[in-house]
């Protein structure tokens, strides 16, 4: 796999992962009560704790996307052909 293919793959992965994160956030905002009711059947979660867990999950996911997709893509983009 050459550098251009890897750069393209990392950018595509970042876009897909941010789309997943956006859908997750929109579902959380739009269907908050329904999702909370569903999860409170399985776990004893107050609405406040559910919010904390949800936002923490989104934060960890976002950090993972940054570290594993965007940072390598930026490094390969800035290095360019001279760094290869």
C-alpha distances in whole Angstrom, upper triangle without the diagonal:
4,7,8,6,7,10,11,10,12,15,15,16,18,20,21,22,24,26,26,28,30,31,32,34,36,37,38,40,41,42,43,46,45,42,44,47,44,43,46,47,45,45,48,46,48,47,47,45,42,42,41,38,37,36,35,32,31,31,29,27,26,26,23,21,22,21,18,16,18,19,15,15,18,17,13,16,18,17,15,14,17,16,12
4,6,6,6,9,10,11,12,14,16,17,19,20,21,23,25,26,27,29,30,32,33,35,36,38,39,41,42,43,44,47,46,43,45,48,46,44,48,49,47,47,50,48,50,48,47,46,44,43,41,40,38,37,36,33,32,32,30,27,27,26,24,22,22,21,18,17,18,18,14,13,16,15,11,13,16,14,12,11,14,12,9
4,5,5,6,9,10,10,12,14,15,16,18,20,21,22,24,26,27,28,30,31,33,34,36,37,39,40,41,42,46,45,42,44,47,45,43,47,48,46,46,48,46,48,46,45,44,42,40,39,38,36,35,34,32,30,29,28,25,24,24,22,19,19,18,16,14,15,15,11,10,12,11,7,9,12,10,9,8,11,10,7
4,5,5,6,9,10,11,12,14,15,17,18,20,21,23,24,26,27,29,30,32,33,35,36,37,39,40,41,44,44,41,43,46,44,43,46,48,46,46,48,46,48,46,45,44,42,40,39,38,36,34,34,32,30,29,28,26,24,24,22,19,19,19,17,14,15,15,12,10,12,12,9,9,12,12,9,9,13,12,10
4,5,5,6,9,10,10,12,14,15,16,18,20,21,22,24,26,27,28,30,32,33,34,36,37,38,39,43,42,39,41,44,42,41,44,45,43,44,46,44,46,44,44,42,40,39,38,36,34,33,33,30,28,28,27,24,23,23,21,18,19,19,16,14,15,16,13,11,14,14,11,12,15,15,13,13,16,15,13
4,5,5,6,9,10,10,12,14,15,16,18,20,21,22,24,26,27,28,30,31,33,34,36,37,37,41,40,37,39,42,40,38,42,43,41,41,44,42,43,42,41,39,37,36,35,33,32,31,30,27,26,25,24,21,20,20,18,16,16,15,12,10,12,13,9,8,12,11,9,10,14,13,12,13,16,14,12
4,5,5,6,9,10,11,12,14,15,17,18,20,21,22,24,26,27,29,30,31,33,34,36,36,40,39,36,39,42,40,38,42,43,41,41,44,41,43,41,40,39,37,35,34,33,31,29,29,27,25,24,23,21,19,19,17,14,14,14,12,9,10,11,8,6,9,9,7,7,11,11,10,12,15,13,12
4,6,5,6,9,10,11,12,14,15,17,18,20,21,23,24,26,27,29,30,32,33,34,35,39,38,35,38,40,38,37,41,42,41,41,43,41,42,40,40,39,36,35,34,33,30,29,29,27,24,25,24,21,19,20,18,15,16,16,14,11,11,13,11,8,11,13,10,10,14,15,13,14,18,17,15
4,5,5,6,9,10,11,12,14,15,16,18,20,21,22,24,26,27,28,30,31,32,33,37,36,33,35,38,36,35,38,39,38,38,40,38,40,38,38,36,34,33,32,30,28,27,27,24,22,23,22,18,18,18,16,13,14,15,12,9,11,13,11,9,12,14,12,12,16,16,15,17,20,18,17
4,5,5,6,9,10,10,12,14,15,16,18,20,21,22,24,26,27,28,30,31,32,35,34,31,34,36,34,33,36,38,36,36,38,36,38,36,35,34,32,30,30,28,26,25,24,22,20,20,18,16,15,15,13,10,11,11,8,5,7,9,8,6,9,11,10,11,14,15,15,17,19,17,16
4,5,5,6,9,10,11,12,14,15,16,18,20,21,22,24,26,27,28,30,30,34,34,31,33,36,34,33,37,38,37,37,39,37,38,36,35,34,32,30,29,28,26,24,24,22,20,20,19,16,15,15,14,11,11,13,11,7,7,10,9,7,9,12,11,10,14,15,15,17,20,19,18
4,5,5,6,9,10,11,12,14,15,17,18,20,21,23,24,26,27,28,29,33,32,29,32,34,32,32,35,37,35,35,38,36,37,35,35,33,31,29,29,28,25,24,24,22,19,20,20,16,15,17,15,11,13,15,12,9,10,13,13,10,13,16,14,14,17,19,18,20,23,22,21
4,5,5,6,9,10,11,12,14,15,16,18,20,21,22,24,25,26,27,31,30,27,29,32,30,29,32,34,32,32,35,33,34,32,32,31,28,27,27,25,22,22,21,19,17,17,16,13,13,14,12,9,11,12,9,7,9,12,11,10,13,15,15,15,18,20,19,22,24,22,21
4,5,5,6,8,10,10,12,14,15,16,18,20,21,22,24,25,26,29,29,26,28,31,29,28,32,33,32,32,34,31,33,31,30,29,27,25,25,23,21,19,19,17,15,15,15,11,10,11,10,6,8,10,9,5,6,10,11,9,11,14,14,14,17,19,19,22,24,22,22
4,5,5,6,9,10,10,12,14,15,16,18,20,21,22,24,25,28,28,25,28,31,29,28,32,33,32,32,34,32,33,31,30,29,27,25,25,24,21,20,21,18,16,16,17,13,12,14,13,9,11,14,12,9,10,13,14,12,14,17,17,16,19,21,21,23,26,25,24
4,6,5,6,9,10,11,12,14,15,16,18,20,21,22,23,26,25,23,26,28,26,26,29,31,29,30,32,30,31,29,29,28,25,24,24,23,20,19,20,17,15,16,16,12,12,15,13,10,13,15,13,10,12,16,16,14,17,19,19,19,22,24,23,26,29,27,26
4,5,5,6,9,10,10,12,14,15,16,18,20,21,21,25,24,21,23,26,24,23,27,29,27,27,29,27,28,26,26,25,22,21,21,19,17,16,16,14,11,13,12,9,8,11,10,7,10,12,11,9,11,14,15,14,16,19,19,19,22,24,24,27,29,27,27
4,5,5,6,9,10,10,12,14,15,16,18,19,20,24,23,21,23,26,25,24,27,29,28,28,30,27,28,25,25,24,22,20,20,19,16,15,16,14,11,12,13,9,8,11,11,8,10,13,12,10,11,14,16,14,16,19,20,19,22,24,24,27,30,28,28
4,5,5,6,9,10,10,12,14,15,16,18,19,22,22,19,22,25,23,23,26,28,27,28,30,27,28,25,26,25,22,20,21,20,17,16,18,15,12,14,15,12,11,14,14,11,14,17,16,13,14,18,19,17,19,22,22,22,24,27,27,29,32,30,30
4,5,5,6,9,10,10,12,14,15,16,17,20,19,17,19,22,20,20,23,25,24,24,26,24,25,23,23,22,19,18,19,17,14,14,15,13,10,13,13,10,10,14,13,11,14,16,15,14,15,19,20,19,21,24,24,24,26,29,29,31,34,32,31
4,6,5,6,9,10,10,12,14,15,15,19,19,16,18,21,20,19,22,24,23,23,25,22,23,21,21,20,17,15,16,15,11,11,12,10,7,10,11,8,7,11,11,10,12,15,15,14,14,17,19,19,20,23,24,24,26,28,29,32,34,32,32
4,5,5,6,8,10,11,12,14,15,18,18,16,18,21,21,20,23,25,25,25,26,23,24,21,21,21,18,16,17,17,13,12,15,13,10,12,14,11,10,14,15,13,14,18,18,16,16,20,22,20,22,25,26,25,27,30,30,33,35,34,34
4,5,5,6,8,10,10,11,13,16,16,14,17,19,18,18,21,23,23,23,25,22,23,20,21,21,18,16,18,17,13,13,16,14,11,14,16,13,13,17,17,15,17,20,20,18,19,22,24,23,25,28,28,28,30,33,33,36,38,36,36
4,6,5,6,9,10,10,11,14,14,11,14,17,15,15,18,20,20,20,21,19,20,17,18,17,14,13,14,13,9,10,12,10,8,11,13,11,11,15,15,14,17,19,19,18,19,22,24,24,25,28,29,29,31,33,34,37,39,37,37
4,5,5,6,8,10,10,14,14,12,14,17,17,16,19,21,21,21,22,19,19,16,16,16,13,11,13,13,9,9,12,11,8,11,13,12,11,15,16,15,17,20,20,20,20,23,25,24,25,28,29,29,31,34,34,37,39,37,38
4,5,5,6,8,9,13,13,12,14,17,17,17,20,22,22,22,24,21,20,17,18,19,16,14,16,16,12,12,15,14,12,15,17,15,15,18,19,18,20,23,23,22,22,25,27,26,27,31,32,31,33,36,36,39,41,40,40
4,5,5,5,7,10,10,8,11,14,13,14,17,19,19,19,21,18,18,15,17,17,14,13,15,15,11,12,15,14,12,15,17,15,16,20,20,19,22,24,24,24,24,27,29,28,30,33,34,33,35,38,38,41,44,42,42
4,6,6,5,9,9,7,9,12,12,12,15,17,18,17,18,15,15,12,13,14,10,9,12,11,8,9,13,12,10,13,16,15,15,19,19,19,21,24,24,24,24,27,29,29,30,33,34,34,36,38,39,42,44,42,42
4,6,5,9,11,10,11,14,15,15,17,20,21,20,20,17,16,13,14,15,12,10,13,14,11,11,15,14,12,15,18,17,17,20,22,21,23,26,26,26,26,28,31,30,31,34,35,35,36,39,40,43,45,43,44
4,6,9,9,10,12,14,14,16,17,20,21,21,22,19,18,15,16,18,15,13,17,17,13,14,18,17,15,18,21,20,20,23,24,23,25,28,29,28,28,31,33,32,33,36,37,37,39,41,42,45,47,45,46
4,6,5,6,8,10,11,12,14,16,18,18,19,16,16,13,15,16,13,12,16,16,13,14,18,17,16,19,21,20,21,24,25,24,27,29,29,29,29,32,34,34,35,38,39,39,41,43,44,47,49,47,47
4,6,5,6,9,10,11,12,14,16,16,16,13,12,9,11,13,9,9,13,13,10,12,15,15,14,17,19,19,20,23,24,24,26,28,29,29,29,32,34,34,35,38,39,39,41,43,44,47,49,47,47
4,6,5,6,9,10,10,13,15,15,15,12,11,9,12,13,10,11,14,15,13,15,18,18,18,21,22,22,23,26,27,27,29,32,32,32,33,35,38,37,39,41,43,43,44,47,48,51,53,51,51
4,5,5,6,9,10,11,13,14,15,13,13,11,15,15,12,13,16,16,14,16,19,18,18,22,23,22,24,27,27,27,30,32,32,32,33,36,38,37,39,41,43,42,45,47,48,50,53,50,50
4,5,5,6,8,10,12,12,13,11,12,10,13,13,9,11,14,13,10,14,16,15,15,18,20,19,21,23,24,24,27,29,29,29,30,33,34,34,36,38,39,40,42,44,45,48,50,47,47
4,5,5,6,9,10,10,10,8,9,7,10,10,7,9,12,11,10,13,15,15,16,19,20,20,22,24,25,25,28,30,30,30,32,34,36,36,37,40,41,41,43,46,47,49,51,49,49
4,6,5,6,9,10,10,9,10,9,13,13,10,12,15,14,14,17,19,18,19,22,23,23,25,28,28,29,31,33,33,34,35,37,39,39,41,43,44,45,47,49,50,53,55,52,52
4,6,6,7,9,11,10,12,12,15,14,11,14,16,14,14,17,19,17,18,22,22,22,24,27,26,27,30,32,31,32,33,36,37,38,39,42,43,43,45,47,48,51,53,50,50
4,5,5,6,8,8,10,10,13,11,9,12,14,11,11,15,16,14,16,19,20,19,22,24,24,25,28,29,29,30,32,34,35,36,38,40,41,42,44,46,47,49,51,49,48
4,5,5,5,5,8,9,12,11,9,12,14,12,13,16,17,17,19,21,22,22,25,27,27,28,31,32,32,33,35,37,38,39,41,43,44,45,47,49,50,53,54,52,51
4,6,7,9,11,13,16,14,12,16,18,16,16,20,21,19,22,24,24,25,27,29,29,30,33,34,34,35,37,39,40,41,43,45,46,47,49,51,52,54,56,54,53
4,7,9,12,14,16,14,12,16,17,14,15,19,19,18,20,23,23,23,26,27,27,29,31,32,32,33,35,37,38,39,41,43,44,45,47,49,50,52,54,51,51
4,6,9,12,13,11,10,14,14,12,14,17,17,16,19,21,21,22,25,26,26,28,30,31,31,33,34,36,37,39,40,42,43,44,46,48,49,52,53,51,50
4,7,10,12,9,9,13,14,12,14,17,18,18,20,22,22,23,26,27,28,30,32,33,33,35,36,38,39,41,42,44,45,46,48,50,51,54,56,53,53
4,6,8,6,6,9,10,10,11,14,15,15,17,19,20,21,23,25,25,27,29,30,31,32,34,35,37,38,39,41,43,44,45,47,49,52,53,50,51
4,5,5,6,9,10,11,12,14,15,16,18,20,21,22,24,26,27,29,30,31,33,34,35,36,39,39,40,42,44,45,46,48,50,53,54,52,52
4,6,5,6,9,10,10,12,14,15,16,18,20,21,22,24,26,27,28,30,31,32,33,34,37,38,38,40,42,43,44,46,48,51,53,50,51
4,5,5,6,9,10,11,12,14,15,16,18,20,21,22,24,26,27,28,30,31,31,33,36,36,37,39,41,41,42,45,46,50,51,48,49
4,5,5,6,8,10,10,12,14,15,16,18,20,21,22,24,26,27,28,30,30,31,34,35,36,37,40,40,41,43,45,48,50,47,47
4,5,5,6,9,10,11,12,14,15,16,18,20,21,23,24,26,27,28,29,30,33,33,34,36,38,39,40,42,44,47,48,46,46
4,6,5,6,8,10,11,12,14,15,16,18,20,21,22,24,26,26,27,28,31,32,32,34,36,37,38,40,42,45,46,44,45
4,5,5,6,8,10,10,12,14,15,16,18,20,21,22,24,25,25,27,29,30,31,33,35,35,36,39,40,44,45,42,43
4,6,5,6,9,10,10,12,14,15,16,18,20,21,22,24,24,26,28,29,30,32,34,35,36,38,40,43,44,41,42
4,5,5,6,9,10,11,12,14,15,17,18,20,21,22,23,24,27,27,28,30,32,33,34,36,38,41,42,40,40
4,5,5,6,9,10,10,12,14,15,16,18,20,21,21,22,25,26,26,28,30,31,32,34,36,39,40,38,39
4,5,5,6,9,10,10,12,14,15,16,18,19,20,21,24,25,25,27,29,30,31,33,35,38,39,36,37
4,5,5,6,9,10,11,12,14,15,16,18,19,20,22,23,24,26,28,29,30,32,34,37,38,35,36
4,6,5,6,9,10,11,12,14,15,16,16,18,21,21,22,24,26,26,28,30,32,35,36,34,34
4,5,5,6,9,10,11,12,14,15,15,16,19,20,20,22,25,25,26,28,30,33,35,32,33
4,5,5,6,9,10,10,12,14,15,15,18,19,20,21,24,25,26,27,29,32,34,31,31
4,5,5,6,9,10,10,11,13,14,16,17,19,20,22,23,25,26,28,31,32,29,30
4,5,5,6,9,10,10,10,12,15,15,16,18,20,21,22,24,26,29,30,28,28
4,5,5,6,8,10,10,10,13,15,15,17,19,20,21,23,24,28,29,26,27
4,5,5,6,8,9,10,12,13,15,16,18,19,21,22,24,27,28,25,25
4,6,5,5,7,9,10,11,13,14,16,17,19,20,21,24,26,23,24
4,6,6,5,6,9,10,10,12,14,15,16,18,20,23,24,22,22
4,6,6,5,7,10,11,11,13,15,16,17,19,22,23,20,21
4,6,7,7,9,11,11,13,15,16,17,19,21,23,20,19
4,6,6,6,9,10,11,12,14,16,17,19,21,19,19
4,6,5,6,8,10,10,12,14,15,18,20,18,18
4,5,5,6,9,10,11,12,14,17,18,16,17
4,5,5,6,8,10,10,12,15,16,13,14
4,5,5,6,9,10,11,13,15,13,14
4,5,5,6,8,10,13,15,13,14
4,5,5,6,9,12,12,10,11
4,6,5,6,9,10,8,9
4,6,5,9,11,10,11
4,5,9,10,9,11
4,7,6,5,7
4,6,6,7
4,5,5
4,6
4
